[in-house]
Each structure stands twice: as structure tokens, then as C-alpha cells.
């Protein structure tokens, strides 16, 4: 049995280039990017290699995910060791960040995690700082594709508190935390990049 702590998320290999293209437009050229729910850490490694002017701070509540992230990013000068961070927690272990990134979390977590993410990002970001989200969304109360409807059903069977979120509900919750309206970009596989900027 291998003692390699690195996890592999097939979706990360498929979506990392389209997400990176969006990040090149949305992130500042320099500064600290807090990634919430880093998962395997493959995204952090890929983005940090492509964006050397930025410093990445991965995080995840799961110790195994943090170990995987640290293994994927070992030796990278612009990636910090992964932090233990629960998006829903009342306080985060980081006071400031120039950008916050969260990929494929809010549909695989209770709604309180989305509210916590928005609250925490609002607390750590400066005026104009971006919160960048990626994943599937409902728009206008409807799924954007039959595959997303099926995915939503499977998520809710696994946990009734999970599910594909309404973009309008996320935008309203973001506005309550001082964010402006979302910048929305359609991505492959019926996903969206949704960026909010701190007011």
C-alpha cells in the first residue's frame, strides 16, 4: 500500500485550464490568494505554478486533504502550508487576503457553509478584492442542463443539506456581506465561474 498522501480528483485535471484562464482575468497580479476547501490540492499546485506573482494559502477542514495539498505543493516557493479552515466557522485562521478562491464546495456542503464562506471572505478581503467561486448553479430557479438536475438529485440523496445552489440566492447572500453583483462566466460541463468583488 502506498504511503503517498496525494489524492487525485479527476475533475481537477479536466477543469483546471478553463478555471486558470478565468483566474488570469480576475485575480490581482500580486498578493495572497486564500483557497477555501482545497481538496486534493491539485488546483493549488497548478495555479501557483502558472501564477508565480501570487502567493497561495490552501485550506481545508479535512486533515487528509491538507496532507494531500502539502504533498502536491511541496517545494513550491509561493504556496504556504495548508491551513485547517472550516468555511462555516465564526472566525478564520487568517486575517487578510487579496483574493479568495473556492472551487466545487458550496453544492457539496450545507447552506450554512456558503453563508460562512461569504461572511469570512467579506471579513478578510480589501475593497475591490475578488471572491471567485466555481461550480454548477441554478439560474432563474432552473437547472442549466439535464445533467445538473441529475447531479443535484444525487447530491440531495447523499445529504439533504447539499445541492446545486440558486445563483440568485448566493448573490443576495453575498450582497448582504458587502459584495457587489456577480461577474458570471460560463465554463465547460455546465459549470460557472462566479466572481464577487468586495464593496
N, C-alpha and C positions, 0 to 999 in steps of 0.2 A: 504494500500500500504506500502511495506516495506521501511524503511529508511536505510537499509543496502547498503552501496555503492559498495560492492563487485560484480564484474562482473564474469560471468562464460563463459569460452571458452572451449567447448567440446574437441577441438583438443589438448588443453594443457594437458588434462588428458590422452589422447592417446599417445602423443609423448614425454612426459617428461622423462620417464625412458630411452628410447634409446638415447635421447639427453644427459641426465646426464652421461650415460656410455661414450659417446664421450668426454664430458667435463672433466671427470676424467683423461683422457689421454692428453687433450690439454691445460688445464688451469694450471697456476702455483699453487703450494701448498698454497702459501700465497700471499696476496696483494689485490688490489682493482679491481673489475670487473665492468665495466660500461656496463649496458644493455641498448641498444638503442631500442626504441619502445616496452616498456614493456607490453603494452596492459592491460590485466586484472590484471597482477601481480602474477598470479598463478605459472608461471615458476620461478620468482624470489624467491617466498616463498619456493618452492620445492627445488631448487638448493641451497639456503642458508642454509636450514636445513640439507641437505646432505653433504655440503662442509663448515664446520664451521671454517676452517682456512682462508677462503676468506671473504672479505667484499664486499657486493653487493651495487651498486649505480643504482637503476632503474631510467628510464626516459621515458617520453612520451610527445608529444605536446598537448595531449588532457587532460583537467582538470579532466574529469570523469574517465579516465584511471588512472591518478595519484592518485585520491581518492581511486579507487578500489585497486591499488597496495599497498597504505599505509594501507588500511584495512586488506588486506591479510597478510601483513608482520608486523603488529602491535606487538610490544613487542619482535621482533627478534633482538638480540644484534648485528648481523652482517649485517643488512640491513639499509641503510640510507633512509631518506625520498625521495620520487620520485622527480626528477628534471623536469622542463619544458625544453625540448630539441627537437628542430627540426633538423633532420639529415641534411637537405639541407641548414641550416643557415651557414653564413660565419664564425661564431665563436660559440663555445660551452661553456656552463657554468661550465666547468671542465677542469683543465689544464693538469692533468696527470691521467693515469690509467694503471694498469699492464696487463689488457686484456679488449677487447671489445667484447660483445656478441649481436647479432641481429637475432631474430627468426621471420620468416614469415613476413618480411617487404618489401623487395625490389620488390616483384611482385605485391604488393598492394600499390604502390607509384609510382610517376613519376620517370623516369630515373635520373633526377637531384638529387633525394633523395639518390640513390645509389652512385652517384658521390660525394655527400656531406658526406655520411657515410664514404667512403674511404678516403676522404680528412681529415675529422675530426679525424678518427681513426689514420691516419698517424701522425697527429699532437700531439695526447695525448699519444701514445704508445711508450715505450722504444724500443731499438734494441732487436729483438727477441720476442717482445710482440705479442700475437696472436689476430687476429680479427676472430671470429668464426661466420659463417653465417649458417642458416638452412632454407630450403625451397625447392621448386621444381625448376629445371633448365632444359633448353635445352642443349644438348651436341652434338657437331658437326653439329649444325644447325637443329637438330631434337629433337622432344619430346621423353622422355624416356618411355612413356606409353600413350595409348589412353586416359586414364583418365586425364593426364596432358594436353593433347591437348584440351580436352573439357573444363577443368578448365581455360586454357589460353583464349579460346574464350569467356567464360562467364565474365572473368575479363575485357577484352577489350570492351565488350558490355557495361559494367558498366562505364568504363572510358578508352578512347583510349590511355591514357598515362600509363596505367597499363599493366601488362602482365608478363608471365614467361620469365625470362631473359636467354640469352645465357651465359653459364658458361665461354666461351672463351672471351666474351666481358667484363664480370666482372673481369676476371683475367687480361686482358690487362689494364683496368682502375686501378686495384689495383697496377699493376707494375709501372704505371705512378706516383703513390703516394709512391713509395719506398718499396712495399711489394714483397716478393718472390713468387714463384709459389704456387698454391693451393695444400693443402692436402685434398683429397676428400674421403669421406666415404659414401657409400650407406646406406640409412635408410629405415625403413618401409614406406609403402604408396607412393613409388616412389619419396621420398624426398632425399636430400643430406645434409650432413654436409660438409661445405667448410671452411677450415681454411687457413688464410694467416698470415705469420709472417713478422713483420717489419724488413727491412734490416738494 
